[in-house]
Each structure stands twice: as structure tokens, then as C-alpha cells.
Amino acid sequence: SLLPVAPLVHAYGTRGTHGPYGLPGPVFGALVSLAGALLCALVPYVMFRASWMGGADVKLLATLGALLTPHYGLQAELLALLLAAVFVPARLAFDGRLTRSLVRLVKRVVRLPLQVTRDRRLPPLPTAALETIRFSPFVLAGTLAVVVLSPLAARLAP
């Protein structure tokens, strides 16, 4: 993983400059990189704890945040999550399982408050309801879109 290297890259890239609050440029660059890693890993970590995402995806998005800084890292992460949110229902519809999955979801949401108050914990999903996908292609597409389109949007802004 490039996560330990990213702050060093930002520190090297800002040498000889001064950051805000009187911080030397390399220190500020490393702090921005670490902030990007923490911010971009926050939502994926919560999703990992809920078993909605794998641990490698959390590390990938944390590294992405460290390399791209918080601004662009969060944009790439949001775009990757949106692309996956569009792809999964489309895949279910293509396989003819979308309606059945939505009915199961609605039934589960309606029964959820009763089950949580009775058992005092969230019941696990049945294994038949779980669908796994590779998330890294969505991260790649989101990152490429942000890296390619951000300079274009900055040029076109008034």
C-alpha cells in the first residue's frame, strides 16, 4: 500500500514553501495528506464494520485520500459509491432479480423496528440476499473522472 509513502510525497513536493499558520511546507503537506487518508477512510470503515465493504477497499480509499488530498479524494470516493449504486440495481434488473430484491428489502425494513426492539440488536442478512461485487473498478472510474475533469472544470469556471 502507498499509504505510508503519500505524506512523504506531499512533504517532498512542498519543500521550500511555507504553509498556513506558520507551518513549514513539508509539515503542512504531510498533515493534509494524513487528513485526506482519515477523511476518505471514515465512511468506508463504517461500511466495513457493517460488513458492507471489504477491508481492502477501506485501505484503497484511504490511500486515495492521502494521495489526492481530502478535496479530490472525497470527490473520487463519492463518485465511486454513486457509480456502484447505479450499477448494482442495473445488474439485478438485467439478471431479473431486481423486483424480488426490492420486495425483500421492503419487508425487511418494515419488520426491522420490531426485530431490533425484541432482540436489541440488528439481525444479520440472509446469505441469499447478499450480492458481492468488486469495488475497485468503480474507484478507478471515479478517480479517473476526478483527475481528468477537475482541471477542465477549473478552466471553465468564471
C-alpha positions in Angstrom: 0.0 0.0 0.0 1.2 3.5 -0.7 -0.5 4.9 2.4 2.8 5.4 4.4 4.5 6.9 1.3 1.8 9.6 0.5 2.6 12.0 3.3 6.3 11.8 2.3 5.4 12.6 -1.3 3.4 15.7 -0.2 6.1 16.8 2.1 8.7 16.5 -0.6 6.5 18.4 -3.1 6.1 21.3 -0.7 9.7 21.7 0.4 11.0 25.3 0.4 7.5 26.7 0.9 5.5 27.9 3.9 2.0 26.6 4.8 -0.6 28.4 6.7 -0.3 29.2 10.5 3.5 29.4 10.1 3.9 25.7 9.5 6.8 24.7 7.2 5.5 23.5 3.8 6.6 19.8 4.2 4.8 19.6 7.6 1.7 21.1 6.1 1.8 18.8 3.1 2.1 15.8 5.3 -0.7 16.9 7.5 -3.0 17.5 4.5 -2.1 14.0 3.2 -2.9 12.4 6.6 -6.2 14.3 6.8 -7.1 13.0 3.4 -6.4 9.5 4.5 -8.5 9.8 7.6 -11.5 11.6 5.9 -11.6 9.2 3.0 -11.4 6.1 5.2 -14.2 7.2 7.6 -17.3 6.2 5.6 -15.7 3.0 4.2 -14.6 2.0 7.7 -18.2 2.3 8.9 -19.3 0.3 5.9 -16.6 -2.3 6.7 -17.8 -2.6 10.3 -21.4 -3.3 9.0 -19.9 -5.9 6.6 -21.0 -3.9 3.5 -17.4 -3.4 2.2 -14.1 -5.3 2.4 -11.1 -4.2 4.3 -9.0 -3.8 1.2 -11.5 -1.3 -0.1 -11.0 0.8 3.0 -7.3 0.7 2.6 -7.6 1.6 -1.1 -9.8 4.6 -0.4 -7.6 5.8 2.5 -4.6 5.7 0.2 -6.5 7.5 -2.5 -7.4 10.2 0.0 -3.8 10.5 1.1 -2.5 10.8 -2.5 -5.2 13.1 -3.8 -5.7 15.2 -0.7 -9.2 15.5 1.0 -10.8 17.6 -1.7 -10.2 15.4 -4.6 -10.1 12.1 -2.6 -13.6 12.7 -1.3 -14.9 13.6 -4.8 -13.4 10.3 -6.2 -14.8 8.3 -3.3 -18.3 9.8 -3.7 -18.3 9.2 -7.4 -17.2 5.6 -7.0 -20.0 5.0 -4.5 -22.6 6.6 -6.8 -21.4 4.5 -9.8 -21.7 1.3 -7.7 -25.1 2.4 -6.5 -26.3 2.7 -10.1 -24.5 -0.5 -11.3 -25.9 -2.9 -8.7 -29.6 -2.3 -9.4 -28.9 -2.3 -13.1 -27.2 -5.7 -12.7 -30.1 -7.1 -10.6 -32.5 -5.9 -13.3 -30.5 -7.5 -16.0 -30.5 -10.8 -14.1 -34.3 -10.5 -13.5 -33.8 -10.2 -9.7 -34.5 -6.5 -9.1 -38.2 -6.8 -8.1 -37.7 -9.8 -5.9 -34.8 -8.0 -4.1 -36.8 -4.8 -3.7 -39.7 -6.7 -2.2 -37.3 -8.5 0.3 -35.8 -5.1 1.2 -39.2 -3.5 1.9 -40.3 -6.5 4.0 -37.0 -6.3 5.9 -37.3 -2.6 6.5 -40.9 -2.9 7.7 -40.0 -5.7 10.2 -36.7 -4.2 11.3 -38.0 -2.0 14.2 -39.9 -4.9 15.7 -36.9 -7.2 15.5 -34.5 -4.6 16.9 -36.7 -3.8 19.9 -37.3 -7.5 20.6 -33.7 -8.7 20.2 -31.9 -5.4 20.9 -29.6 -5.9 18.0 -29.7 -5.8 14.3 -30.5 -9.2 12.7 -28.0 -10.4 10.1 -28.9 -10.5 6.4 -29.6 -14.0 5.0 -26.8 -15.2 2.8 -29.2 -15.5 -0.2 -29.7 -11.7 -0.1 -26.1 -10.8 -0.2 -24.5 -9.8 -3.6 -20.8 -9.3 -3.8 -19.2 -7.0 -6.4 -15.6 -5.8 -7.0 -15.5 -2.2 -5.9 -12.0 -1.3 -7.3 -13.3 -0.7 -10.9 -15.7 1.9 -9.5 -12.8 3.5 -7.6 -10.7 3.6 -10.7 -13.5 5.2 -12.8 -14.2 7.7 -10.1 -10.6 8.6 -9.7 -10.0 9.0 -13.4 -13.1 11.2 -13.8 -12.0 13.5 -11.0 -8.4 13.7 -12.2 -9.4 14.3 -15.8 -12.5 16.5 -15.3 -11.3 18.7 -12.4 -8.8 20.7 -14.4 -11.3 21.1 -17.2 -14.0 22.4 -14.7 -11.4 24.8 -13.2 -10.6 26.2 -16.6 -14.3 26.7 -17.5 -15.3 28.3 -14.2 -15.6 32.1 -14.3 
